Amino acid sequence: MDKKNKGKFSSFEEDLLNMQKILDDLESSELTLEEMIEKYRIGVELAKKCKKKLDEAETEIKKISS
């Protein structure tokens, strides 16, 4: 695996871990409403970022397979 791809996958995994942390924080109910909204906003952005990376990976796999 080259450095370019390693960075992509590492970032993807880090984003997933960050989303899990946000979910844990939201479930803890120790946050204020404003903090919960901000965490939710960040989680949505991370989910969009991960979806884009998954779509790119799917496209790359299809190119390799055809």
C-alpha positions in Angstrom: 0.0 0.0 0.0 1.5 3.4 -1.0 1.5 6.4 1.3 -1.3 8.1 -0.6 -3.7 5.2 0.1 -2.5 4.6 3.6 -3.4 8.2 4.5 -6.9 7.8 3.0 -7.6 4.7 5.0 -6.1 6.0 8.2 -8.2 9.2 8.0 -11.3 7.1 7.3 -10.7 5.0 10.3 -10.0 8.0 12.5 -13.2 9.6 11.3 -15.1 6.4 12.2 -13.5 6.4 15.7 -14.4 10.1 16.1 -18.0 9.4 15.1 -18.2 6.6 17.7 -16.8 9.0 20.4 -19.5 11.5 19.4 -22.2 8.9 19.6 -20.9 7.9 23.1 -20.9 11.5 24.2 -24.5 12.0 22.9 -25.7 8.9 24.6 -24.1 9.9 27.9 -26.6 12.8 28.3 -24.0 14.8 30.2 -24.0 17.5 27.5 -25.9 20.7 27.3 -28.4 21.1 24.4 -26.0 23.4 22.6 -23.1 20.9 23.0 -25.3 18.1 21.8 -26.3 20.1 18.7 -22.6 20.9 17.9 -21.6 17.3 18.4 -24.4 16.2 16.1 -23.4 18.7 13.5 -19.8 17.4 13.6 -21.0 13.8 13.4 -23.1 14.6 10.3 -20.1 16.2 8.6 -17.9 13.2 9.5 -20.6 10.8 8.1 -20.7 12.8 4.8 -16.9 12.6 4.6 -16.9 8.9 5.2 -19.7 8.3 2.7 -17.6 10.2 0.1 -14.5 8.1 0.9 -16.6 4.9 0.6 -18.0 6.0 -2.7 -14.5 6.7 -4.0 -13.2 3.3 -2.8 -16.2 1.6 -4.5 -15.4 3.4 -7.8 -11.7 2.4 -7.5 -12.7 -1.2 -6.9 -15.0 -1.3 -9.9 -12.2 0.1 -12.1 -9.8 -2.6 -10.8 -12.4 -5.3 -11.3 -13.3 -4.4 -14.8 
